[in-house]
Amino acid sequence: MKRKTTLLVFLLLTVVASGREGIDRKALVTRNCPTLNSMDTLSSFSVGNGDFAFTVDATGLQSFPEYYKRGVCLGTQSQWGWHSFPNTEGYRFEEVLKPYDFGHRSRKELYACQFREKGRQHDASEYFRINPHRLHLGVIGFDFNAIRPGTRAEDIKDIYQSLNLWEGVIDSHFSLDGQRYAVHTVCSPSRDMMSARVVYQPSFSGEMRRHAPIVVRLPYPTGGHVDDACNWEEEGKHTSEIVMQQSNKAVICHTIDTTSYYIIIRWKDRGKVEKTAAHTFSLTPGQDGIDFSVEFMDKTRKEEALRKDDDREKSLYDATAWDAAYEWREFWTKGAAVDFSHCRDARARELERRVVLSQYLLAIQSAGSIPPQETGLTMNSWYGKFHLEMILWHEAWLPLWGHEGKLAKTLQWYETVEPVAREIARRQGFDGVRWMKMTDPSGVEAPSNVGSFLIWQQPHLIYLAELVYRSSHDDSFLRHMAPYIDATARFMYSFANYDKKGKRYILKGNIPAQESLKAAVTVNSPFELSQWLTTMTMAQEWRERQGLTREKDWDRLIERLSPLAYNSDSLYLAAESATDTYTDLKATSDHPALLGALGFFPESRLIDKEVMNKTLDWIIANWNWPTSWGWDFPMTAMTATRLNKPEKAIDALLLDMQKNTYLNNGHNYQSDRLRIYLPGNGGLLSAIALMCAGWDGCETENPGFPKDGNWDVRWEGLKPLP
């Protein structure tokens, strides 16, 4: 009762504060709740908590996973659920290393590569790219075939589904052969658990019929590059057994090779769990419906899973829904808010929808204990692994919107993989640590002929830690992260080459953010130059905050780092070495990353604003935008904002391109292969923060919005960027 009273007081206070500040948080959120009236495979809704997510079809559960396989997949994924196929050939990671000489300290820099020629090195590189891969933990849905053989997704009628963003619950209503169903689905804010309340309502004729049971189906992993991670053809390669059965609880152990985890099913009132196939378990409902939960635990929590005296009531729908509602109301009221409802421009409504839904999606899928994969916890991409260069786009928005604690939680992962990153730097002849690009919870670098040569993931730790500290002013966080900031900067200094003739530092021997450029010939890509200057300056400030002296070598780098190169038309080049930037079609494909030199990063001596202005105009008009990616549009908007071109910032955010599409559920669609792409959502929120709150020293109100009377954007709680 005490917690309920506390919540009511808290909500009352926030309502009063909201009214005083001018934004009705609940109205803002609820007017953007998405709804659905069909089996739309690109409109799956999800619930989650950052470390676990559960995505459903129009039945409120995962009843038709095969039907959604080519849409927004019906995932049940966690941050801990990973698996590796047996290494029967005894591949060693050393077998995928290949030496390069990029003219740095070492003449033998070892990179983890893919080998195209058939043979052992090729097979080893493929093995380490695929393994480990993220698991689909289990499909939970209605078994309509038990009551109506041959039921298809098209047979589900009278669909009305809504995602209540304010309380984190999916409400689903539908019928099958006149029998009506109501399903309410939530996720625990603190456990890897979904809960649902299923209500069987009388048919349209008034009669009650036999009800579809709930089934839990456990797939074998696919090890696929981009897919739903469900292989239903390999029943003999894994085992699933009920290891505990109580009156209202059953525990299943699922073992895949050396990977085991537990599925705990709990339910209220009558019902029982039975194994009906090799990897299928059925929960029989009561006459009126059923409350149930399904929780997932890794093998380290075996005793907890098998404990007989757990409190079942805390796991069922009412308790879970209460906890979820409390957490979501706190999220929406404590964080920042942006209200577009007073704008006259017709595009403002769509922009607000994207902003609100992006906050929800990123909170449930990209704010956990490890960096997120690009498709979050909904489906696998790149085998379920995550890309560290994308953490900037996924999570930089969190401290800017008042959720710095969520980002601080993710950054703790860097501590666990520091020894791996230090070894990467050592084997390549550099100081400090070199953060990996494509990886998994272990930190092992996936072999790649592109990813292993990127460096723009390197400064992210410094930049993101700086955003957290600026927002929290937490000295304990400062002290805790300081060694990792120092090690990161030491690599950055040792990676830069000093050009004695030009009396300047250059960056070479890397593939830049515009991945169409080659490592062997690329010199001084603009995004990375701006990153290096900004974050090395921040690293010095971290030393001063600790009472340490500045590193003299770092100051020399800061003073003598090369400025951005431009051509005779005063247009910035994709790299100093990329003199064909505006004459070769391939040079204007992929990311227009050179714009990113001024966006997340502030104006500096490296950048001539007049040249950047001309470059921005040319790129907006002429870039090969179909080859770009979801975060390129907010990146362009951030550059336009810094250059005092708010009209172009709006145009960039809402550019009519396939990869700038935001689906009904808020996901940023890219292509038939990559149906969702969360870096686009995160980039949007960072861009909005800059467009509203500006940056240090900015005196313009809402610098990213036109002053023509059509963009009365109201916001509260946002933090300015550096």
C-alpha positions in Angstrom: 0.0 0.0 0.0 2.9 2.3 0.8 4.2 2.1 -2.8 0.8 2.8 -4.2 0.5 5.9 -2.1 4.0 7.0 -3.1 3.1 6.6 -6.7 -0.1 8.7 -6.4 1.8 11.5 -4.7 4.5 11.4 -7.2 2.1 11.5 -10.1 0.2 14.4 -8.5 3.4 16.4 -8.1 4.5 15.7 -11.7 1.1 16.8 -13.0 1.3 20.0 -11.1 4.9 20.6 -12.4 3.8 19.7 -15.9 1.0 22.2 -15.8 3.3 24.9 -14.6 5.9 24.1 -17.2 3.4 24.0 -20.0 3.6 20.4 -21.3 1.0 17.8 -20.4 3.2 14.7 -20.4 0.4 12.2 -20.5 -1.4 13.9 -23.3 1.8 14.2 -25.3 2.5 10.4 -24.9 -1.0 9.1 -25.3 -1.9 11.0 -28.5 1.0 9.1 -30.1 0.1 5.6 -29.1 -0.1 3.5 -32.2 -3.1 1.3 -33.1 -3.6 -1.6 -35.5 -6.6 -3.1 -37.3 -5.0 -5.9 -39.3 -2.3 -8.6 -39.4 0.3 -6.1 -40.5 3.7 -7.8 -40.5 5.5 -4.4 -40.3 3.5 -3.2 -37.3 4.5 -5.7 -34.6 4.4 -4.1 -31.1 6.9 -4.8 -28.4 7.3 -4.6 -24.6 10.6 -4.7 -22.8 13.0 -3.2 -20.3 16.3 -2.6 -22.1 17.7 -6.1 -21.3 14.7 -8.1 -22.5 12.0 -7.6 -25.0 9.0 -9.5 -26.3 7.4 -8.7 -29.6 3.9 -9.7 -30.6 1.6 -10.1 -33.5 -2.0 -8.8 -33.6 -3.1 -11.6 -31.2 -1.1 -10.0 -28.4 1.2 -13.0 -28.3 3.5 -14.7 -30.9 0.9 -16.9 -32.6 2.1 -16.6 -36.2 5.9 -16.2 -36.1 6.4 -17.8 -39.5 3.9 -15.3 -41.0 5.9 -12.4 -39.6 9.3 -13.8 -40.5 9.9 -11.3 -43.3 8.4 -8.4 -41.4 9.2 -7.1 -38.0 10.0 -10.5 -36.4 8.3 -11.7 -33.2 11.4 -11.9 -31.1 12.0 -12.9 -27.5 15.5 -11.8 -26.8 17.8 -10.9 -23.9 21.2 -9.4 -23.5 22.5 -12.7 -22.0 21.0 -15.2 -24.4 23.9 -16.3 -26.7 25.0 -19.5 -28.2 27.9 -20.9 -30.3 27.9 -23.9 -32.6 30.5 -26.5 -31.6 34.0 -25.7 -32.8 34.5 -29.2 -34.1 37.5 -28.2 -36.3 39.3 -26.5 -33.4 39.6 -23.1 -35.0 41.8 -20.6 -33.2 41.2 -16.9 -33.4 44.9 -16.4 -34.4 44.0 -18.0 -37.7 41.9 -15.1 -38.8 44.6 -12.4 -38.2 46.3 -10.9 -41.2 49.3 -8.4 -41.1 49.1 -4.9 -42.7 51.6 -2.1 -42.9 49.8 1.3 -42.7 53.0 3.2 -41.8 52.3 3.4 -38.1 54.7 2.3 -35.4 54.5 -1.3 -36.3 55.2 -2.8 -39.7 52.9 -5.7 -38.8 49.5 -4.6 -37.6 47.4 -7.7 -37.1 43.7 -7.4 -38.1 40.9 -9.9 -37.8 39.8 -10.4 -41.4 37.5 -12.4 -43.6 39.3 -14.7 -46.1 37.6 -15.1 -49.4 39.7 -18.0 -50.7 38.4 -21.4 -49.8 40.3 -23.2 -47.0 40.9 -23.3 -43.3 41.4 -19.5 -42.9 38.1 -18.8 -44.7 36.3 -21.4 -42.6 37.8 -20.0 -39.4 36.8 -16.4 -40.2 33.2 -17.6 -41.0 33.1 -19.5 -37.7 34.1 -16.5 -35.6 31.8 -14.1 -37.5 28.8 -16.4 -36.8 29.7 -17.4 -33.3 28.5 -16.5 -30.8 25.0 -15.5 -32.1 22.0 -14.2 -30.2 19.2 -16.6 -29.3 15.5 -16.4 -29.8 14.6 -17.7 -26.3 11.2 -19.0 -27.1 8.0 -18.4 -29.0 4.9 -17.8 -26.8 1.5 -17.8 -28.6 -1.9 -19.3 -29.1 -2.2 -22.8 -30.5 -5.2 -22.1 -32.7 -4.7 -25.4 -34.5 -5.7 -27.3 -31.3 -9.2 -26.0 -31.7 -9.3 -25.3 -35.5 -6.8 -27.2 -37.6 -5.3 -25.3 -40.4 -5.8 -21.8 -38.8 -4.0 -19.1 -40.7 -3.2 -15.5 -39.8 -5.8 -14.4 -42.3 -8.5 -16.2 -40.3 -8.1 -13.8 -37.4 -10.8 -11.1 -37.6 -12.1 -8.0 -35.9 -8.6 -6.9 -34.9 -8.1 -3.9 -32.7 -4.7 -3.5 -31.0 -3.1 -0.6 -29.2 0.2 0.1 -27.6 -0.3 2.0 -24.4 3.0 3.9 -24.2 2.1 5.6 -21.0 1.8 2.3 -19.0 3.8 -0.1 -21.3 1.0 -2.5 -22.1 -0.3 -3.9 -25.4 -4.1 -4.3 -25.5 -5.3 -6.7 -28.2 -8.8 -7.6 -29.3 -9.7 -10.1 -32.1 -12.0 -13.0 -33.0 -11.7 -16.4 -34.6 -14.8 -18.0 -36.0 -16.9 -15.6 -33.9 -15.1 -16.4 -30.6 -13.8 -13.1 -29.1 -10.5 -12.7 -27.4 -9.0 -9.9 -25.3 -5.3 -10.1 -24.5 -3.2 -7.7 -22.4 0.6 -8.0 -22.5 3.3 -6.4 -20.4 7.0 -6.9 -19.5 8.5 -6.8 -16.1 10.7 -3.7 -15.7 13.3 -5.7 -13.7 13.1 -9.3 -14.8 13.4 -11.1 -18.2 9.7 -11.9 -18.1 6.5 -11.2 -20.0 3.1 -11.5 -18.4 -0.3 -11.7 -20.1 -4.0 -11.7 -19.2 -6.1 -13.6 -21.7 -9.9 -13.1 -21.5 -12.1 -15.4 -23.5 -15.3 -13.5 -24.2 -18.6 -14.9 -25.4 -18.9 -15.3 -29.2 -21.1 -13.0 -31.1 -23.9 -15.6 -30.8 -23.4 -15.6 -27.0 -22.0 -19.1 -26.7 -18.7 -20.1 -25.0 -16.5 -22.5 -26.9 -13.3 -24.5 -26.4 -10.4 -22.1 -26.0 -7.0 -22.1 -27.7 -4.2 -23.2 -25.3 -1.0 -21.2 -24.8 2.1 -22.8 -26.2 5.8 -22.2 -25.7 7.9 -23.4 -28.6 11.7 -23.5 -28.4 13.7 -23.1 -31.6 17.2 -24.2 -32.5 19.3 -21.2 -33.6 19.9 -20.4 -37.2 23.2 -18.6 -37.0 21.8 -16.4 -39.8 23.0 -13.0 -40.7 19.6 -11.2 -40.6 16.6 -13.3 -39.6 14.3 -14.3 -36.8 16.8 -16.7 -35.3 14.4 -19.6 -35.4 15.3 -22.9 -37.0 12.4 -25.4 -36.6 14.1 -28.2 -38.7 16.7 -29.4 -36.2 14.7 -31.1 -33.4 17.4 -33.6 -32.7 20.2 -31.1 -32.0 18.7 -29.7 -28.8 16.7 -30.9 -25.8 13.8 -29.4 -23.8 12.5 -31.0 -20.6 10.2 -30.1 -17.8 12.5 -30.2 -14.7 9.9 -29.0 -12.1 6.1 -29.2 -12.0 4.0 -27.6 -9.3 0.4 -26.7 -9.1 0.9 -23.3 -10.7 4.5 -23.4 -11.9 6.5 -25.4 -14.4 10.3 -25.1 -15.2 11.7 -26.1 -18.5 15.4 -26.6 -19.2 16.4 -25.9 -22.8 19.9 -27.1 -23.8 21.5 -26.3 -27.1 25.0 -27.9 -27.3 26.8 -26.4 -24.2 24.2 -23.6 -23.8 21.4 -24.1 -21.2 18.8 -21.8 -19.9 15.5 -22.1 -18.0 11.9 -21.1 -18.9 9.6 -20.6 -15.9 5.9 -20.7 -16.6 3.5 -19.5 -13.9 -0.2 -19.2 -14.1 -3.2 -18.3 -11.9 -6.1 -20.6 -11.0 -6.7 -23.8 -12.9 -4.4 -25.0 -15.7 -1.4 -27.3 -16.4 1.6 -27.4 -18.5 2.2 -30.5 -20.7 5.0 -31.3 -23.2 3.1 -31.9 -26.5 6.1 -32.2 -28.9 9.9 -32.3 -28.7 10.2 -28.6 -28.0 6.6 -27.5 -27.5 4.8 -27.0 -24.2 1.2 -26.3 -23.8 -0.6 -24.4 -21.0 -4.3 -25.3 -20.8 -6.5 -22.3 -19.9 -9.5 -22.1 -17.7 -13.0 -21.5 -19.0 -12.9 -17.7 -18.8 -9.2 -17.1 -19.6 -5.9 -17.2 -17.9 -3.3 -15.0 -16.3 0.2 -16.3 -16.9 3.9 -15.3 -17.1 6.9 -16.7 -18.8 10.3 -15.8 -17.4 13.8 -16.7 -18.8 16.9 -17.3 -16.7 20.4 -18.3 -17.8 22.0 -21.4 -16.2 23.8 -19.4 -13.6 20.4 -18.8 -11.9 19.5 -22.5 -11.8 18.7 -22.5 -8.1 16.5 -19.5 -8.4 14.6 -21.1 -11.3 14.0 -24.3 -9.3 13.2 -22.7 -6.0 9.8 -24.0 -4.7 8.9 -21.2 -2.4 8.9 -18.3 -4.9 6.1 -15.8 -4.7 3.9 -16.6 -7.7 1.6 -13.6 -7.2 4.5 -11.2 -7.9 5.0 -12.7 -11.3 1.4 -12.6 -12.6 -0.3 -10.0 -14.6 -1.6 -7.5 -12.0 1.7 -7.2 -10.2 3.7 -7.0 -13.4 1.4 -4.5 -15.0 1.5 -2.3 -11.8 5.3 -2.3 -11.8 5.5 -1.6 -15.5 3.0 1.3 -15.2 5.0 2.8 -12.4 8.3 2.6 -14.3 6.9 4.0 -17.5 5.1 6.9 -15.9 8.4 7.7 -14.1 10.3 7.5 -17.5 7.9 9.8 -19.2 7.6 12.4 -16.4 11.3 12.5 -15.2 12.9 12.7 -18.7 12.7 15.5 -21.1 9.7 16.2 -23.4 9.1 18.0 -26.7 5.7 19.2 -27.7 4.9 19.9 -31.3 1.2 20.4 -30.9 1.4 24.2 -31.2 3.1 24.1 -34.6 1.3 25.1 -37.7 3.6 23.3 -40.2 1.8 20.1 -41.2 5.0 18.1 -40.9 5.1 18.7 -37.1 2.6 16.0 -36.3 4.6 13.3 -38.0 7.8 14.6 -36.3 6.2 14.4 -32.9 5.0 10.8 -33.6 8.5 9.7 -34.5 10.1 11.4 -31.5 7.7 9.9 -28.9 7.8 6.4 -30.4 11.6 6.5 -30.7 12.0 7.2 -27.0 9.9 4.1 -26.2 11.6 1.8 -28.7 15.1 2.8 -27.6 14.2 2.5 -23.9 13.1 -1.1 -24.3 15.7 -2.2 -26.9 18.8 0.0 -26.7 19.3 0.9 -23.0 20.6 -2.2 -21.4 23.7 -3.8 -19.7 25.5 -4.2 -23.0 25.6 -2.1 -26.2 22.6 -2.8 -28.5 22.5 -4.5 -31.8 21.1 -2.4 -34.6 17.8 -4.3 -34.6 17.6 -4.3 -30.8 16.0 -7.2 -29.1 13.4 -7.8 -31.9 15.3 -9.8 -34.5 18.9 -10.6 -35.4 21.1 -8.6 -37.6 24.8 -9.3 -38.1 24.1 -12.6 -36.2 22.8 -10.6 -33.2 26.1 -8.9 -32.6 26.4 -5.2 -31.9 28.5 -2.5 -33.6 30.3 -0.2 -31.2 30.4 2.7 -33.7 26.6 2.7 -33.5 26.4 3.2 -29.8 26.7 6.9 -30.4 23.5 6.9 -32.5 21.7 4.4 -30.2 22.4 6.0 -26.8 23.9 9.5 -26.9 20.3 10.9 -26.6 19.9 9.3 -23.2 21.8 11.9 -21.1 20.5 14.7 -23.4 17.0 13.7 -22.5 17.6 13.2 -18.8 18.2 9.4 -18.7 21.9 9.4 -18.1 21.7 6.5 -15.7 20.7 4.2 -18.5 23.7 5.1 -20.6 26.0 4.8 -17.5 24.7 1.3 -17.1 25.7 0.3 -20.7 29.1 1.9 -20.4 30.0 -0.5 -17.5 30.4 -3.1 -20.2 33.5 -1.5 -21.5 35.2 -2.4 -18.2 34.6 -6.1 -18.7 36.2 -6.1 -22.2 39.1 -3.8 -21.5 41.6 -6.7 -21.5 40.5 -7.7 -25.0 40.7 -4.2 -26.3 44.1 -3.7 -24.7 45.3 -6.9 -26.5 44.0 -5.6 -29.9 46.0 -2.4 -29.4 49.1 -4.4 -28.4 49.1 -6.8 -31.3 48.9 -3.7 -33.7 51.7 -1.8 -32.0 49.6 0.9 -30.3 49.3 2.1 -26.7 46.2 2.0 -24.6 43.1 0.1 -25.7 41.5 -0.2 -29.2 37.8 -0.7 -28.9 36.4 -3.4 -31.2 33.8 -2.7 -33.8 31.5 -5.8 -34.4 31.4 -7.9 -31.3 29.4 -9.7 -28.6 29.3 -9.6 -24.8 32.8 -11.2 -24.7 34.4 -8.3 -26.6 36.0 -10.6 -29.2 36.2 -8.8 -32.5 34.3 -10.4 -35.3 36.5 -10.9 -38.4 35.7 -8.3 -41.0 37.4 -6.7 -44.0 35.6 -3.5 -43.1 34.8 -3.4 -39.4 38.2 -4.3 -38.1 39.7 -1.2 -39.9 37.2 1.3 -38.5 38.4 3.8 -35.8 35.4 6.0 -35.3 34.1 3.8 -32.5 37.2 4.6 -30.6 36.4 8.1 -29.3 32.7 7.2 -28.4 33.5 6.1 -24.9 35.1 9.5 -24.1 32.2 11.5 -25.7 29.4 9.4 -24.1 31.1 9.4 -20.7 31.4 13.2 -21.0 27.6 13.5 -21.7 26.8 11.4 -18.7 29.1 13.5 -16.4 27.7 16.8 -17.8 24.2 15.6 -17.0 24.9 14.0 -13.6 28.0 15.8 -12.2 28.7 12.5 -10.4 32.3 12.5 -9.2 32.1 8.8 -8.4 31.3 8.1 -12.1 34.2 10.4 -13.1 36.7 8.5 -10.9 35.3 5.1 -12.1 35.5 5.9 -15.8 38.8 7.8 -15.7 41.2 4.9 -16.3 39.2 3.8 -19.4 39.1 7.4 -20.7 42.9 7.6 -20.3 43.5 4.3 -22.0 41.2 5.3 -24.9 43.0 8.6 -25.4 46.4 6.9 -25.3 45.5 4.7 -28.2 44.2 7.8 -30.1 47.4 9.7 -29.6 49.5 6.7 -30.7 47.4 6.1 -33.7 47.9 9.6 -35.1 51.0 10.0 -37.3 53.1 13.1 -37.1 54.0 14.5 -40.5 57.3 16.3 -40.0 57.2 18.0 -43.4 53.8 19.5 -42.8 54.3 19.9 -39.1 50.9 18.3 -38.4 49.2 15.1 -37.2 47.3 13.0 -39.7 45.0 10.0 -39.4 45.6 7.2 -41.9 45.4 3.4 -42.2 41.7 3.2 -41.4 38.3 2.9 -43.1 36.3 5.9 -42.2 32.6 6.2 -41.3 31.9 6.4 -45.1 32.8 2.8 -45.5 33.1 3.0 -49.3 36.7 4.4 -48.8 39.7 2.1 -48.4 42.0 1.8 -45.5 45.2 1.5 -47.5 44.8 4.9 -49.2 42.5 7.0 -47.0 44.1 10.0 -45.2 42.4 12.5 -42.9 38.7 11.7 -43.1 36.8 14.7 -41.7 34.4 13.0 -39.3 37.3 11.3 -37.5 39.5 14.4 -37.5 36.7 16.3 -35.7 36.1 13.4 -33.3 39.8 13.2 -32.4 40.0 17.0 -31.7 36.8 17.1 -29.6 37.4 14.0 -27.5 41.1 14.4 -27.0 40.2 17.9 -25.6 37.6 16.2 -23.4 40.2 13.6 -22.2 42.5 16.5 -21.0 39.5 18.0 -19.2 39.0 14.7 -17.4 42.5 14.8 -16.2 42.1 18.3 -14.9 38.9 17.3 -13.0 41.0 14.7 -11.2 43.7 17.2 -10.3 46.1 15.8 -12.8 48.3 17.7 -15.2 47.6 17.8 -18.9 49.5 15.5 -21.1 51.8 17.6 -23.2 51.8 15.2 -26.1 48.1 15.3 -26.2 48.1 19.1 -26.3 50.5 19.0 -29.3 48.1 16.7 -31.1 45.2 19.0 -30.3 47.2 22.0 -31.6 48.6 20.4 -34.7 45.8 18.1 -35.9 45.2 18.5 -39.7 42.2 20.7 -40.7 39.5 19.3 -43.0 40.6 19.2 -46.7 38.5 20.9 -49.4 38.7 21.2 -53.2 39.0 24.2 -55.5 35.2 24.7 -55.4 35.4 25.1 -51.6 33.7 21.8 -50.9 34.9 19.5 -48.2 36.4 16.2 -49.4 35.3 12.8 -48.0 39.0 12.5 -47.1 42.1 14.5 -47.9 43.0 11.6 -50.2 39.6 11.4 -51.8 40.1 14.1 -54.4 37.4 12.5 -56.6 34.6 13.1 -54.0 32.5 15.1 -56.4 33.4 13.4 -59.7 33.0 9.7 -58.9 29.4 8.4 -58.3 30.8 5.8 -55.8 32.3 8.6 -53.8 28.9 10.0 -53.1 27.4 6.8 -51.9 27.0 5.4 -48.4 27.1 7.8 -45.5 27.7 11.5 -46.2 29.9 11.3 -43.1 31.9 14.4 -43.8 28.9 16.4 -42.6 29.2 14.8 -39.2 32.4 16.7 -38.5 30.0 19.5 -37.4 27.0 18.2 -35.6 27.6 16.0 -32.6 31.0 17.8 -32.5 31.2 21.6 -32.1 32.8 24.3 -34.3 36.6 24.2 -34.1 39.7 25.5 -35.8 39.5 22.5 -38.2 36.3 23.6 -39.8 35.6 26.6 -42.1 31.9 27.3 -41.7 31.6 28.9 -45.2 33.0 25.7 -46.8 30.8 23.5 -44.7 27.8 25.6 -45.7 28.5 25.1 -49.4 29.2 21.4 -48.7 25.9 21.0 -46.9 23.9 22.6 -49.8 25.6 20.4 -52.4 25.1 17.2 -50.4 21.4 17.8 -49.8 20.8 18.5 -53.5 23.1 15.9 -55.0 24.0 13.0 -52.6 23.1 9.5 -53.6 20.5 9.3 -50.8 19.1 5.9 -51.6 22.5 4.4 -50.6 22.5 6.3 -47.2 21.3 4.9 -43.9 18.8 6.0 -41.3 21.2 8.0 -39.1 22.4 10.1 -42.1 19.2 12.2 -42.1 19.5 13.3 -38.4 23.2 13.8 -38.9 22.5 16.2 -41.8 19.9 18.0 -39.7 22.5 18.5 -36.9 25.0 20.0 -39.3 22.3 22.3 -40.7 21.4 23.4 -37.1 25.0 24.2 -36.3 25.2 26.3 -39.5 22.0 28.2 -38.7 20.0 26.6 -41.5 16.8 25.4 -39.6 14.8 25.0 -42.8 17.3 22.5 -44.1 17.4 20.8 -40.7 13.7 20.1 -40.9 13.9 19.1 -44.6 16.7 16.6 -43.7 14.8 15.0 -40.8 11.7 14.4 -43.0 13.4 13.8 -46.4 11.2 11.5 -48.4 13.5 8.5 -48.8 12.8 4.8 -48.1 15.5 4.6 -45.4 13.9 7.6 -43.7 10.6 5.8 -43.3 9.2 5.3 -39.8 6.6 2.5 -39.5 3.4 2.6 -37.6 5.2 1.1 -34.6 7.9 3.8 -34.8 10.7 1.6 -36.3 13.0 3.1 -38.9 12.6 0.9 -42.0 15.6 0.5 -44.3 14.9 -2.3 -46.8 13.4 -5.7 -47.3 16.5 -7.2 -45.6 16.8 -4.7 -42.7 13.2 -3.9 -41.7 14.1 -2.0 -38.5 17.2 0.1 -37.7 17.4 1.7 -34.3 20.4 4.0 -34.9 18.0 6.0 -37.0 15.7 6.4 -34.0 18.5 7.4 -31.7 20.0 9.8 -34.2 16.6 11.5 -34.5 16.4 12.1 -30.7 19.9 13.5 -30.5 19.2 15.8 -33.4 16.0 17.1 -31.7 18.0 17.8 -28.6 20.4 19.9 -30.6 17.6 21.6 -32.5 15.8 22.6 -29.3 18.5 23.1 -26.6 21.4 24.0 -28.8 25.0 23.7 -27.6 27.4 25.4 -25.2 27.4 29.1 -25.9 24.4 29.0 -28.3 22.1 32.0 -27.7 19.4 31.2 -30.2 16.2 29.7 -28.9 15.3 26.5 -30.7 18.1 26.9 -33.2 17.0 24.0 -35.4 13.5 25.3 -36.1 12.5 28.1 -38.6 11.4 31.4 -37.1 8.5 31.8 -39.6 5.7 31.4 -37.0 5.0 27.8 -38.0 7.3 26.0 -35.5 6.2 26.8 -32.0 8.1 23.9 -30.5 7.9 23.7 -26.7 10.3 21.6 -24.6 11.6 21.0 -21.2 14.4 19.0 -19.6 16.7 18.8 -22.6 20.5 19.3 -22.2 22.6 21.2 -24.7 25.4 19.4 -26.6 29.0 20.3 -26.2 
